[in-house]
C-alpha cells in the first residue's frame, strides 16, 4: 500500500518525496511520464537529476501541466548515468514508482502507478528499493 498523494501550494508543482535511499552516493533520477511517453526515456516530460544527500529527499518537478502521470525514480549509485542491471535485465540499483507500483518482470503497467494531476501542487511519495 502506498502513501496518499496530497495537495500543496504551487501551480504546476509536483514534489516527489523519495524514501528508502540506502546510500549517500550517486544521483537520483526523478522522471515523470504520461501514457504516451511512458518508459521512452528520450521523451521524458520532466526530469530532475540530483546528488543524493540523505536517506529521504524531496525533489521538485516544476511547470507540469495538468494530466495523468506516473513518476519513476532510480538511484544511480555509481553515477554512470544508467540503471545498472544483471545479464538478465533485472535492476541492481534501487528504483520505485508512484503509488508503489511494481512490475513482475519489467516496469509496472502505467495505470498501476498513474495519478491525476490538476495543475495544483501535490506531493507524490515514492519508496525505492
Buried (B, 14 or more C-beta within 10 A) or exposed (E): EBBEBEEEEEEBBBBBBBBBBEEEEBBBBBBBBBEEBBBEEEEBBBBBEBEBEEEEBEBBBEEBEEBEBBBBBBBBBEEEEEBEEEEEEEEEBBBBBBBBBEEEEEBBEBEBBBBEBEEEBBBBBBBBE
